[in-house]
Amino acid sequence: MNDERKTIIEEKYVRTEVKNESGRWVVYLEVGDTESSVEHRIQEYSSKRKAEIAAGLIKRAAEREDNFKNFRLD
């Protein structure tokens, strides 16, 4: 029997989250794969709506980046 290695397809993802911290709305960006992830605090905003708009833009930009396609957590 041949010793074949299984190919594991790593799912990479980008996620944004808006959290309330001391009355300010903070956008967090999380980038990861099936094994690990990294969370970055991006910016704080005075209103939840502004933070949600920014989170959407940040997420779309991160998904578009070529670096994300080749993203590795070493």
ZITAWO-V867556 format. One record per helix or strand. SS is the DSSP state (H for helix, E for strand). FROM is the first residue (numbers start at 1). TO is the last residue. Records with the same first field share a line. If there is no record, write none. Layout:
# ZITAWO-V867556
SS: FROM-TO ; FROM-TO
This chain:
# ZITAWO-V867556
E: 13-21 ; 24-32 ; 37-45
H: 48-64 ; 66-69
